[in-house]
């Protein structure tokens, strides 16, 4: 069997040194080939107009621009319009809740904090290429705080804490207990305890039944 071709990667960051370092890290792995680099929205479109096609885009949120219409979210939005199948990860040293919600919920991008280890980046890339989302634990904490203010569920539905809602989302995305524990920075035992609470609230016994409950009730998941 012939090996799969390497994933074609677009790097978008206005710091050339960072791009070069990330390119070396990625191309040390035969699974990736950096086919284009850009420092701005205009440079991304230069590559797209030249016919470049990407399997994965790694996009810095804080590009060197005072115009929010040309920041990393704008690049992500534009890329979604011209190449919607491109798996995307927003790289950031820090983002506010509105930016995180737009990246994750509106633009379906993973979020990776630059302070996290390279080994975690490869996990994030692998999951994102599979069509799943990766959200770094620091970003999750911000979303957890916001989820505390989520609307009350309709009468007849179980009431869930912000953390339980996150666990429900990850269950629907197929994450294992170990992966959920890593996302929350807790032990697997803590995740199992959360699952038991969720099973009790939803009156089910299996993860697949939980997924069915989520979709049948139309739960809002952060």
C-alpha positions in Angstrom: 0.0 0.0 0.0 1.4 3.4 -1.0 1.7 5.9 1.9 -0.8 8.7 2.0 0.4 12.0 0.4 1.5 14.6 3.0 -1.1 17.2 4.1 -0.7 20.5 2.2 -0.3 23.2 4.9 -0.8 27.0 4.7 1.0 29.0 7.4 -0.3 32.5 8.2 1.7 34.6 10.6 3.3 38.0 10.3 6.5 36.9 12.2 8.8 35.2 9.7 11.0 33.6 12.4 7.9 31.9 13.9 6.8 30.7 10.5 10.2 29.3 9.7 10.4 27.5 13.0 6.9 26.0 12.7 7.6 25.0 9.1 10.8 23.1 10.2 8.9 21.4 12.9 6.0 20.3 10.6 8.2 19.2 7.7 10.4 17.1 10.0 7.3 14.9 9.9 6.7 13.3 6.5 2.9 13.7 7.0 3.1 17.4 6.3 4.3 19.7 3.5 4.1 23.5 3.9 3.0 24.6 0.4 2.4 28.3 1.2 3.3 31.0 3.7 1.6 34.3 4.2 1.8 37.3 6.6 -1.5 38.9 5.6 -4.9 38.4 4.1 -3.7 39.8 0.7 -0.8 37.3 0.7 -3.3 34.4 1.4 -5.3 35.5 -1.6 -2.2 35.7 -3.8 -1.6 32.0 -3.1 -5.3 31.1 -3.6 -5.5 33.0 -6.9 -2.4 31.2 -8.1 -4.3 27.9 -7.6 -2.9 26.8 -4.3 -5.1 24.2 -2.4 -4.7 23.5 1.3 -5.6 20.6 3.5 -4.7 22.5 6.7 -4.3 26.1 7.6 -2.5 27.3 10.7 -3.5 31.0 11.2 -2.2 33.5 13.8 -5.0 35.5 15.3 -2.9 38.6 16.1 -1.6 39.7 12.7 0.3 42.9 12.6 -2.6 45.1 11.6 -4.8 47.7 13.3 -7.7 46.7 11.0 -9.8 43.9 12.5 -11.1 43.3 9.0 -7.6 41.8 8.3 -6.8 39.9 11.5 -6.6 36.1 11.8 -10.4 35.7 12.1 -10.8 37.7 8.8 -8.3 35.4 7.1 -10.1 32.3 8.5 -13.5 33.7 7.3 -12.1 34.5 3.8 -10.5 31.0 3.5 -13.8 29.4 4.6 -15.5 31.1 1.6 -13.0 30.0 -1.0 -11.9 26.7 0.3 -14.5 25.5 2.8 -13.0 22.0 3.2 -9.7 23.3 4.5 -9.1 22.2 8.1 -8.1 25.2 10.2 -6.5 26.0 13.5 -6.4 29.5 15.0 -3.1 30.1 16.8 -3.1 32.7 19.5 -1.2 33.9 22.5 -4.5 35.1 23.9 -8.1 35.7 22.7 -11.2 37.1 24.2 -14.5 35.1 24.5 -16.1 36.7 21.5 -13.1 35.8 19.3 -13.1 32.3 20.6 -16.8 31.8 20.1 -16.6 33.1 16.5 -13.6 30.9 15.7 -15.2 27.8 17.1 -18.9 28.1 16.6 -19.2 30.3 13.5 -16.0 29.4 11.6 -15.6 25.8 12.8 -11.9 26.2 13.6 -9.8 24.6 16.3 -8.0 26.9 18.7 -4.5 26.3 19.9 -2.6 28.5 22.4 1.0 29.2 21.5 2.2 28.6 25.1 1.3 24.9 24.8 3.8 22.2 23.8 4.5 21.1 20.2 3.3 17.6 21.1 -0.1 19.0 21.8 -0.1 20.9 18.5 0.3 17.6 16.6 -2.6 16.1 18.5 -4.6 19.2 17.6 -3.7 18.9 14.0 -4.5 15.2 13.8 -7.9 15.8 15.4 -8.7 18.8 13.2 -7.7 16.9 10.0 -10.2 14.2 11.1 -13.0 16.8 11.1 -13.1 17.3 14.8 -12.3 20.3 16.9 -9.5 20.9 19.4 -9.8 23.7 21.9 -6.9 24.4 24.2 -7.6 24.1 27.9 -6.9 27.8 28.5 -9.5 28.8 25.9 -11.9 26.3 27.4 -11.7 28.0 30.8 -12.9 31.3 29.2 -15.8 29.5 27.5 -16.7 27.7 30.8 -17.1 31.0 32.5 -19.3 32.3 29.8 -21.3 29.1 29.7 -22.4 29.7 33.3 -24.6 32.5 31.9 -26.2 30.2 29.3 -30.0 30.2 29.0 -32.0 27.9 31.3 -33.1 24.7 29.5 -36.8 24.3 28.5 -39.2 22.8 31.0 -38.8 19.0 31.1 -35.1 19.0 30.2 -32.3 18.2 32.6 -30.3 21.2 33.9 -26.5 21.0 33.4 -23.5 22.9 34.8 -21.2 24.7 32.4 -18.6 21.9 32.8 -21.2 19.2 32.1 -22.2 21.0 28.9 -18.6 21.0 27.7 -18.4 17.2 28.5 -21.6 16.7 26.6 -20.2 18.5 23.6 -17.0 16.4 23.7 -19.0 13.2 24.0 -20.9 14.1 20.8 -17.5 14.8 19.1 -16.4 11.3 20.1 -13.7 12.2 22.6 -12.5 9.5 25.0 -12.5 9.9 28.8 -8.7 10.4 28.6 -9.1 13.1 25.9 -11.8 14.9 27.9 -9.6 14.8 31.0 -6.8 16.4 29.1 -9.1 19.2 27.8 -10.3 19.9 31.4 -6.9 19.4 33.0 -8.5 16.9 35.4 -8.1 13.1 36.1 -9.9 10.4 34.2 -11.6 9.5 37.5 -13.1 13.1 37.6 -14.4 12.7 34.1 -16.0 9.3 35.0 -17.7 11.0 37.9 -19.0 13.7 35.6 -20.3 11.1 33.2 -22.2 9.3 36.0 -23.8 12.6 37.0 -24.8 13.2 33.3 -26.1 9.6 33.0 -28.3 10.1 36.1 -29.6 13.5 34.9 -30.5 12.1 31.5 -31.7 8.7 32.7 -29.4 6.9 30.2 -26.7 4.3 30.7 -24.4 4.6 27.7 -22.5 7.4 25.8 -24.4 6.7 22.6 -27.7 7.2 24.5 -26.3 10.5 25.7 -25.5 11.6 22.2 -29.1 10.8 21.2 -30.4 12.7 24.1 -28.4 15.8 23.1 -29.7 15.8 19.6 -33.3 15.0 20.4 -33.5 17.8 23.0 -31.6 20.2 20.8 -29.3 21.2 23.7 -27.1 24.4 23.3 -23.5 23.2 23.8 -20.7 25.8 24.3 
